[in-house]
Every structure is written in C-alpha cells, then in structure tokens.
Amino acid sequence: MPPIVAVIAPGMMGSAVAKRLTTSGVQVRTLLNGRSAATVARAKAAGMTGATDDQIAEADFILSIVPPGQALALAERLAPAMRKAARKPIYVDCNAVSPDTVLRIDRVVRESGASFVDGGIIGPPPEQDSSKTRIYLSGPDAAKVTVLQQYGLSTPVQPGPVGAASAMKMSYAGITKGFTALGAAMMLAATRAGTADALVAEMKVSQPALLKWLTTQMPKMHSKAYRWVAEMEEIAAFVGEDQPGAGFYQAAARLYEEIAADYNGPRAQTGALDTFCEKATAG
C-alpha cells in the first residue's frame, strides 16, 4: 500500500512535489482552510486533498515545504495534533533554514512523540524528470523517508546528523541565490550609472557563461524575492554572526526585501533588471 503523505503547503514547490506523489498513487493531504482560491485550485490540480490538523497528523509522512520564516511556526501548530495521534508520523522539514533553526524544529516535533528528519530541496519544482529536484535527507530516521523514491521523488541521504541536509541546502543556496543578489545589485548600479550597455558588451566578450547564467536566473527571481528574504537571514546565521561573510547575506536579505516590494508595486527595479537581461540576450 502506498503511504499517506501530507505536504504543507500547496505552493509552487509543494504542489509540484504532491503531483509527483499523487501521479504514483499516493494520497496527499494538505491544509487549505484560509488559503486563496488560486492556492486551492493549484492543490486540486495536483490531486491534493484538504484535511484537518488531526488528519495531517495521521499521515505516514509530513513534508513541510513553506517559506523559511514559517517553518518553526508550522511545527508548533501541528505539535498538538501529532501528540494526540495514535500512530506517529515522520515529520520532514524540507525548508531553507539553518541547522540551528532545524534543531529547534526537531525539538518541537520530537516532544510531540513524532520522528523528525532534516531535509533540504535543491532544484526547481519537480516535473516528469524528478532527478532534477532532490530532497536531501539527514538524521537517524532519514533512511525511512527514502521509500518515497518508489513514488516519484529523489531523496538522497546526506551523511550526518539532523542539520546536515540543511547545511547542504544553506551552502548551495548561499552560492546560487547569493550570486543572484550580487548580480542584481550590480545590474541596478550599472543602470543607475548609465553603464549598463557597456557592462553587457564587456561581459559578452569576457564572461559569456556568467552573463548567460545571470540573465537566465534573474527574471525567475522577481516573484520569489519575498521568500528569499528569510532564506538569506537563515544563511547569514549558518555562516555565523562572527564571520565577515554573514554581513553579505544580511545585505542580500534587504535587497530581496526591496525587490519584493518593488515587484508588488511600481516595478521600477524589476523593470530595470528585465531591461538589462533583454539587452544581454538581444542579437
């Protein structure tokens, strides 16, 4: 019998993960009360079923896939239901949070009597080829979650304790999303200085691979910037407050915060970034 899996929440990543599972015959539950019509429609399209907290706690696995700033709060919300459940679930935190935050979530989950596995997602929302998206797992119970590989997910185990998978995620996202922040800052600075055309021309000659990467990633960032604010703050905590690199990620958080506000408002900065990318890809 396929396991019952709860996926919280049905965002772009969560609904894509759920669709991989439901396509393979897995019943996927989620929380829909209070969610927007668009979110409910996305959940239904993925084959997800709305459930109560108690029904979520009765699942075999709970995959927490929420914005980083909501990860701990979700565990705290579900803890009473997990405490009451006769058969305890395995709770997998798949969020982009630091190892220290993961340990706090681990404590909340284990105090409810449920098992906890640290997870970190690398890759885009999974489509037909799930190998492009991997949910790294770590901790004593990590191997138990690999059964989901039979139902369409890629779940490599990262050697190490709870926190190892999140450390992997923080390191990877710190490079990719940190680099996107650096590129955005310089694209905007060049635009303000009137040197965007010259910068594009030079990078086409001396850094074509770098320019292609940036102009591919940048347009995808605008709608996600609000999620990346807390993620940058988690990466800063992972780097360590006493380390000079932490300041870069705190600054990146503020940049993404500003871009998110702009995207939901005048779109002056996101428009400038789009214009830069269009120049870079023209011809």
Secondary structure by P-SEA (a helix, b strand, c coil): cbbbbbbccccaaaaaaaaaaaaabbbbbbbcccccaaaaaaaaaabbbbbcaaaaaaccbbbbbccccaaaaaaaaaaaaaaaccccccccccccccaaaaaaaaaaaaaacbbbbbbbbccccccccccccccccccccccccccccccbbbbbbcccccaaaaaaaaaaaaaaaaaaaaaaaaaaaaaaacaaaaaaaaaacccaaaaaaaaaaccccccccccaaaaaaaaaaaacccccaaaaaaaaaaaaaaaaaaaaccaaaaaaaaaaaaaaacc
